[in-house]
Amino acid sequence: MTAEGFLEGRRLQMARGVLLQCIMGGYPPARFYGSDDGDLALVAEPSMIHPLPWSDEPRALAICDADELSGESSNLSTRGQLKKVIARYAARGLAPVVATELEFFVFAPNIDPTQPFRPPVGLDGRREDGQSAFSVSSNNGLRPFFSEVYKCMAALGLPRDTFMHEMGVSQFEINLLHGDPLLLADQTFLFKHLLKEVALKHGLSVVCMAKPLAHTPGSSMHIHQSVVEIATGNNVFSDESGQPTAMFRHFIGGQQAGMADFTALFAPNVNSYQRLCHPYASPNNACWSHDNRAAGLRIPASSPVARRVENRLPGADANPYLAIAASLAAGLHGIEHELEPSAAIQGEFEVPDNLSLPCTLHAALERLKRSQLARELFGQEFIEGYIASKTMELTSFFDEITPWERRVLAAQA
């Protein structure tokens, strides 16, 4: 909308059904968002109104809450769902703290989607061949792009912790500083938007698919989680002597109880499960461990004040609001019901059947359909609408025949 209209306080409204629009552009039946498909109000978050530093003409972006016209948050809003989870913690005198690690690929433009992605031509005139992981000079070939990314992050107030080249060809990772979950979800969303916009200015393509390249690790969005007492600011996962608390165990127990039911929220696309086929870099299990990256729930080595639980299941393609909400809701469920986790695993291990997770989008949606826990924590309207939208996407995928099928199966008798 125009800056004048925004500054005058003009209300921006949008049809409810847009919150369930699938990635191809269509909508599930209207019964999932109200048969009248009435309007929602988009209410800007005052602290999240940002002039866009990459825009040639003055433009700004405002992150909004999607509220019913009566004033309450829409059940279909993922940002609203996260706010509700945070409020449930606050009612117990607790505040969750999170940080996200986002991985992404930088590619040359992919004009023909039937062809694989390719790394861009760098300043040295060559394409990266995959030997730059964790190198101190690994992003030098893309220096103009990354220089503008850093400047735009500073302009948007996005503090960055660490930045590195990851294992994949032209794959990178940024760690955002830990803080309030809603703030981190907003920052993760803004960063992904920033990446894509700045890449276009430089003739590049940033891809946040979970698994854009074969034979290469995919891109994750690991979520680090701790909980503090509002009154004292103390991490409730550690006691006065620095030892793990019962609340720490219960949080892990809740994570384990919810991971299989919530897999479709952490891994929302068909391609998400391509990433999970690489069991070490992207563990598809609900095991937990002290500093073992093969576990879906990892306890990083840290001081007692920084004791936290890393959920390694979400991919870079996950909705940050929904993934953080689902992970924190599961942890709080464990605290409220004093759930005990399984025994910690170390070294090489086999995943017990009760800690394995769905390995396809179809299986994950079927698990979500049967989940009473998901309906209790997120409401029936949201869960049924989400399933309806994702089922449309899965059906669209099955409507296409892939090059692998034509190449391998056509010659079969």
C-alpha positions as CSV (number, residue, x, y, z in Angstrom):
1,M,0.0,0.0,0.0
2,T,1.1,3.6,-0.3
3,A,3.2,5.2,2.5
4,E,0.5,7.8,2.9
5,G,-2.2,5.2,3.4
6,F,-0.1,3.3,5.9
7,L,0.8,6.4,7.9
8,E,-2.8,7.5,8.0
9,G,-3.6,4.2,9.8
10,R,-5.7,2.8,6.9
11,R,-6.6,-0.8,7.7
12,L,-5.3,-3.4,5.3
13,Q,-7.6,-6.4,4.9
14,M,-7.1,-9.8,3.3
15,A,-9.2,-12.8,2.7
16,R,-8.8,-15.5,5.3
17,G,-8.2,-18.2,2.7
18,V,-4.9,-16.6,1.7
19,L,-3.4,-18.0,4.9
20,L,-4.0,-21.5,3.5
21,Q,-2.9,-20.8,-0.1
22,C,-0.7,-23.6,-1.2
23,I,2.7,-23.1,-2.9
24,M,1.3,-23.6,-6.4
25,G,-1.2,-20.8,-5.8
26,G,-4.4,-22.7,-5.3
27,Y,-6.6,-23.1,-2.2
28,P,-8.3,-26.0,-0.4
29,P,-12.1,-26.0,-0.2
30,A,-13.6,-23.0,1.6
31,R,-14.8,-25.0,4.5
32,F,-11.3,-25.0,5.8
33,Y,-11.1,-21.2,6.2
34,G,-14.8,-20.3,6.6
35,S,-17.3,-20.7,3.8
36,D,-17.8,-17.0,3.4
37,D,-14.0,-16.4,3.0
38,G,-14.3,-13.2,5.0
39,D,-11.5,-10.7,5.7
40,L,-8.7,-10.6,8.2
41,A,-7.0,-7.4,9.3
42,L,-3.2,-7.1,8.8
43,V,-1.9,-5.3,11.8
44,A,1.6,-4.1,11.5
45,E,4.1,-4.9,14.3
46,P,5.5,-1.4,15.2
47,S,9.0,-2.8,15.8
48,M,9.1,-4.6,12.4
49,I,8.6,-1.8,9.9
50,H,11.8,-1.7,7.8
51,P,12.9,0.5,4.9
52,L,14.3,-1.9,2.4
53,P,18.0,-1.0,1.8
54,W,18.3,-3.0,-1.4
55,S,15.4,-1.2,-3.1
56,D,16.3,1.5,-5.7
57,E,13.1,3.4,-4.9
58,P,12.0,4.1,-1.3
59,R,10.0,1.1,-0.1
60,A,9.4,-0.5,3.3
61,L,8.3,-3.8,4.6
62,A,6.0,-4.3,7.6
63,I,5.6,-7.6,9.3
64,C,2.0,-7.9,10.3
65,D,-0.2,-10.0,12.6
66,A,-3.2,-11.6,10.9
67,D,-6.2,-10.8,13.2
68,E,-9.9,-11.5,12.9
69,L,-12.0,-8.3,12.4
70,S,-13.2,-8.8,16.0
71,G,-9.6,-8.3,17.2
72,E,-8.3,-11.7,18.3
73,S,-5.5,-13.4,16.5
74,S,-6.5,-15.7,13.6
75,N,-6.1,-19.4,14.3
76,L,-4.7,-19.8,10.8
77,S,-1.8,-17.4,11.4
78,T,1.5,-19.1,12.1
79,R,2.9,-15.9,13.8
80,G,-0.3,-15.9,15.9
81,Q,0.3,-19.5,16.8
82,L,3.8,-18.7,18.0
83,K,2.6,-15.8,20.1
84,K,0.1,-18.1,21.8
85,V,2.8,-20.6,22.7
86,I,5.0,-17.9,24.2
87,A,2.0,-16.7,26.2
88,R,1.5,-20.2,27.6
89,Y,5.1,-20.1,28.9
90,A,4.6,-16.6,30.4
91,A,1.6,-17.9,32.3
92,R,4.0,-20.2,34.1
93,G,6.5,-17.4,34.7
94,L,8.8,-18.7,32.0
95,A,10.2,-17.3,28.8
96,P,11.7,-19.5,26.0
97,V,14.9,-18.4,24.3
98,V,15.8,-19.6,20.8
99,A,18.4,-19.2,18.1
100,T,18.2,-20.4,14.5
101,E,21.0,-21.7,12.2
102,L,20.0,-21.2,8.6
103,E,21.7,-22.9,5.7
104,F,21.2,-21.9,2.0
105,F,22.8,-22.3,-1.4
106,V,23.9,-19.5,-3.8
107,F,23.5,-20.6,-7.4
108,A,23.6,-19.2,-10.9
109,P,20.2,-18.4,-12.3
110,N,18.3,-21.6,-13.2
111,I,16.3,-20.8,-16.3
112,D,15.5,-24.4,-17.1
113,P,14.1,-26.2,-14.0
114,T,14.7,-29.5,-15.7
115,Q,18.4,-28.9,-15.4
116,P,20.4,-29.2,-12.1
117,F,21.4,-26.1,-10.1
118,R,24.9,-24.8,-10.8
119,P,27.2,-22.7,-8.6
120,P,27.8,-19.2,-9.9
121,V,30.9,-17.9,-11.7
122,G,33.0,-16.1,-9.0
123,L,35.3,-13.2,-9.2
124,D,38.1,-15.6,-10.4
125,G,36.0,-16.6,-13.4
126,R,35.5,-20.1,-12.2
127,R,32.7,-22.1,-10.6
128,E,33.2,-23.6,-7.2
129,D,33.8,-27.4,-7.3
130,G,33.0,-28.3,-3.7
131,Q,36.3,-28.0,-2.0
132,S,35.7,-24.8,0.0
133,A,33.9,-26.1,3.1
134,F,34.8,-24.1,6.2
135,S,37.6,-22.2,4.2
136,V,38.5,-18.7,5.3
137,S,38.4,-17.6,1.7
138,S,35.4,-19.6,0.6
139,N,33.1,-16.6,-0.1
140,N,35.7,-14.4,-1.8
141,G,34.4,-15.3,-5.2
142,L,31.0,-13.9,-4.2
143,R,32.4,-10.9,-2.2
144,P,30.2,-8.2,-3.8
145,F,27.1,-10.2,-3.0
146,F,28.0,-11.0,0.6
147,S,29.2,-7.4,1.2
148,E,25.8,-6.1,0.4
149,V,24.1,-8.9,2.4
150,Y,26.1,-7.7,5.5
151,K,25.2,-4.1,4.9
152,C,21.5,-4.9,4.4
153,M,21.5,-7.0,7.6
154,A,23.0,-4.1,9.5
155,A,20.4,-1.7,8.1
156,L,17.6,-4.1,9.1
157,G,19.0,-4.5,12.6
158,L,19.7,-8.2,12.1
159,P,22.6,-9.1,14.3
160,R,24.7,-12.0,13.0
161,D,26.7,-14.4,15.2
162,T,28.7,-16.6,12.9
163,F,28.8,-17.0,9.1
164,M,30.5,-19.8,7.3
165,H,30.8,-21.9,4.1
166,E,29.0,-25.2,4.7
167,M,29.6,-28.7,3.3
168,G,27.7,-28.3,0.0
169,V,28.9,-26.7,-3.2
170,S,28.2,-22.9,-2.8
171,Q,26.4,-23.6,0.4
172,F,26.6,-21.2,3.4
173,E,25.2,-21.0,6.9
174,I,24.4,-18.1,9.2
175,N,23.7,-18.3,13.0
176,L,21.5,-15.6,14.3
177,L,22.0,-14.4,17.9
178,H,19.7,-16.0,20.5
179,G,16.7,-14.1,21.9
180,D,13.0,-13.9,22.1
181,P,11.3,-16.6,19.8
182,L,9.0,-14.1,18.0
183,L,11.9,-11.8,17.3
184,L,14.0,-14.7,16.0
185,A,11.2,-15.9,13.8
186,D,10.8,-12.4,12.4
187,Q,14.6,-12.1,11.8
188,T,14.8,-15.5,10.1
189,F,12.0,-14.5,7.8
190,L,13.6,-11.1,7.0
191,F,17.0,-12.7,6.4
192,K,15.6,-15.2,3.9
193,H,13.7,-12.4,2.1
194,L,16.9,-10.2,2.1
195,L,19.0,-13.0,0.7
196,K,16.7,-13.6,-2.3
197,E,16.3,-9.9,-3.1
198,V,20.0,-9.1,-2.9
199,A,20.9,-12.1,-4.9
200,L,18.6,-11.0,-7.7
201,K,20.5,-7.6,-7.8
202,H,23.7,-9.5,-8.3
203,G,22.5,-11.9,-11.0
204,L,22.4,-14.8,-8.5
205,S,19.8,-17.2,-7.1
206,V,19.6,-18.0,-3.4
207,V,17.8,-21.3,-2.8
208,C,16.4,-22.4,0.6
209,M,15.1,-25.8,-0.6
210,A,15.9,-28.5,1.9
211,K,17.7,-30.6,-0.7
212,P,18.5,-28.7,-4.0
213,L,21.5,-30.9,-5.1
214,A,21.9,-34.7,-5.3
215,H,24.8,-36.4,-3.5
216,T,25.2,-33.2,-1.3
217,P,24.0,-32.5,2.2
218,G,20.8,-30.5,2.4
219,S,20.0,-27.2,4.1
220,S,18.7,-27.2,7.7
221,M,17.2,-24.6,10.1
222,H,18.4,-26.0,13.4
223,I,16.6,-24.5,16.4
224,H,18.4,-24.0,19.7
225,Q,16.1,-23.7,22.7
226,S,16.4,-22.9,26.3
227,V,13.9,-21.6,28.9
228,V,14.5,-18.9,31.5
229,E,12.6,-17.8,34.6
230,I,11.1,-14.4,34.0
231,A,11.6,-13.2,37.5
232,T,15.3,-14.1,37.7
233,G,16.5,-14.6,34.2
234,N,18.0,-17.9,35.2
235,N,18.2,-20.8,32.8
236,V,15.8,-23.4,34.3
237,F,17.6,-26.2,32.5
238,S,20.5,-25.9,35.1
239,D,20.3,-25.9,38.9
240,E,22.5,-23.8,41.3
241,S,25.3,-26.3,41.1
242,G,25.3,-26.4,37.3
243,Q,23.6,-29.8,37.0
244,P,20.7,-30.5,34.6
245,T,17.2,-30.1,36.2
246,A,14.1,-32.1,36.0
247,M,12.6,-29.4,33.9
248,F,15.4,-30.0,31.4
249,R,14.5,-33.7,31.2
250,H,10.8,-33.0,30.9
251,F,11.5,-30.5,28.0
252,I,13.4,-33.2,26.1
253,G,10.6,-35.7,26.9
254,G,8.1,-33.3,25.4
255,Q,10.2,-32.8,22.3
256,Q,10.4,-36.6,21.8
257,A,6.6,-36.9,22.4
258,G,5.8,-34.4,19.7
259,M,8.5,-34.9,17.0
260,A,6.8,-37.6,15.0
261,D,3.4,-35.9,15.2
262,F,4.9,-32.6,14.1
263,T,7.2,-33.8,11.4
264,A,5.0,-32.3,8.7
265,L,5.4,-28.9,10.4
266,F,9.2,-29.2,10.5
267,A,9.5,-30.8,7.1
268,P,6.7,-29.2,5.1
269,N,7.5,-30.1,1.4
270,V,8.1,-33.2,-0.7
271,N,11.7,-32.2,-1.1
272,S,12.2,-31.9,2.7
273,Y,12.4,-35.7,3.0
274,Q,15.2,-35.8,0.3
275,R,17.3,-34.0,2.9
276,L,16.4,-36.5,5.6
277,C,17.7,-39.4,3.6
278,H,21.2,-38.3,4.7
279,P,21.0,-39.7,8.3
280,Y,24.1,-38.1,9.8
281,A,23.9,-34.5,8.6
282,S,20.1,-34.5,8.9
283,P,19.0,-37.0,11.5
284,N,15.4,-38.2,11.0
285,N,14.9,-39.5,14.6
286,A,13.7,-38.4,18.0
287,C,16.7,-39.7,19.9
288,W,18.6,-37.3,22.1
289,S,22.3,-37.1,22.9
290,H,25.1,-35.0,24.4
291,D,26.9,-33.4,21.4
292,N,26.1,-36.2,18.9
293,R,25.0,-34.8,15.5
294,A,23.4,-38.1,14.5
295,A,20.6,-37.4,17.1
296,G,17.5,-35.4,16.2
297,L,17.8,-33.7,19.5
298,R,21.4,-32.6,20.4
299,I,22.6,-31.1,23.6
300,P,25.5,-28.9,22.5
301,A,28.6,-28.7,24.7
302,S,28.2,-25.6,26.7
303,S,28.4,-24.0,30.2
304,P,25.4,-24.6,32.5
305,V,24.1,-21.1,31.9
306,A,23.9,-21.8,28.2
307,R,22.4,-25.4,28.5
308,R,20.0,-25.8,25.6
309,V,18.3,-28.3,23.3
310,E,19.0,-28.2,19.6
311,N,16.2,-29.5,17.4
312,R,18.0,-30.7,14.2
313,L,14.9,-31.8,12.3
314,P,13.6,-28.6,10.6
315,G,14.9,-27.8,7.1
316,A,15.7,-24.4,5.6
317,D,12.3,-24.6,3.8
318,A,10.4,-24.7,7.1
319,N,8.2,-21.7,8.1
320,P,10.2,-20.3,11.0
321,Y,7.1,-19.2,13.0
322,L,5.5,-22.6,12.8
323,A,8.7,-24.6,13.3
324,I,9.7,-22.6,16.4
325,A,6.1,-22.8,17.7
326,A,5.9,-26.5,17.2
327,S,9.2,-27.2,18.9
328,L,8.5,-24.9,21.9
329,A,5.0,-26.3,22.3
330,A,6.3,-29.8,22.4
331,G,8.8,-28.8,25.1
332,L,6.2,-27.1,27.2
333,H,3.9,-30.1,26.9
334,G,6.7,-32.2,28.4
335,I,7.2,-29.7,31.3
336,E,3.5,-29.5,32.0
337,H,3.1,-33.3,32.0
338,E,6.5,-34.1,33.5
339,L,7.4,-36.4,30.7
340,E,10.6,-38.4,31.0
341,P,12.8,-38.8,28.0
342,S,14.4,-42.0,26.7
343,A,18.0,-42.8,27.7
344,A,20.5,-40.6,26.0
345,I,22.4,-42.2,23.1
346,Q,26.1,-41.8,22.2
347,G,28.4,-43.0,19.4
348,E,26.9,-45.1,16.6
349,F,23.4,-46.3,17.3
350,E,20.3,-47.8,15.7
351,V,17.1,-45.8,16.1
352,P,14.4,-47.6,18.1
353,D,11.1,-48.0,16.3
354,N,9.3,-45.7,18.8
355,L,11.8,-42.9,18.1
356,S,11.8,-43.1,14.3
357,L,10.0,-40.4,12.3
358,P,7.9,-40.3,9.1
359,C,10.2,-40.4,6.1
360,T,7.8,-39.0,3.4
361,L,5.4,-36.1,3.3
362,H,2.5,-38.5,2.9
363,A,3.4,-40.4,6.0
364,A,4.0,-37.2,7.9
365,L,0.6,-35.8,7.0
366,E,-1.1,-39.1,7.9
367,R,0.6,-39.0,11.3
368,L,-0.5,-35.4,11.7
369,K,-4.1,-36.3,10.9
370,R,-4.1,-38.8,13.7
371,S,-2.5,-36.5,16.2
372,Q,-4.7,-35.4,19.1
373,L,-1.7,-33.6,20.6
374,A,-1.4,-31.4,17.5
375,R,-5.1,-30.4,17.8
376,E,-4.8,-29.7,21.5
377,L,-1.8,-27.4,21.0
378,F,-2.7,-25.7,17.7
379,G,-6.4,-26.1,17.4
380,Q,-8.4,-28.2,15.0
381,E,-9.0,-25.3,12.5
382,F,-5.3,-24.8,12.0
383,I,-4.3,-28.4,11.8
384,E,-7.1,-29.4,9.4
385,G,-6.4,-26.4,7.2
386,Y,-2.7,-27.1,7.1
387,I,-3.2,-30.7,6.1
388,A,-5.7,-29.7,3.4
389,S,-3.2,-27.2,1.9
390,K,-0.3,-29.6,2.0
391,T,-2.4,-32.5,0.6
392,M,-3.0,-30.3,-2.5
393,E,0.8,-29.8,-2.9
394,L,1.4,-33.5,-2.5
395,T,-1.2,-34.3,-5.1
396,S,0.3,-31.8,-7.5
397,F,3.7,-33.5,-7.1
398,F,2.2,-36.9,-7.9
399,D,0.6,-35.4,-11.0
400,E,4.1,-35.0,-12.6
401,I,6.4,-37.7,-13.9
402,T,10.0,-37.1,-13.0
403,P,13.1,-37.5,-15.3
404,W,14.2,-40.4,-13.1
405,E,11.0,-42.3,-13.8
406,R,11.3,-41.8,-17.6
407,R,15.0,-42.6,-17.6
408,V,15.0,-45.7,-15.4
409,L,11.5,-47.2,-15.7
410,A,10.5,-46.7,-19.4
411,A,12.7,-49.6,-20.5
412,Q,11.3,-52.0,-18.0
413,A,9.3,-55.0,-19.3
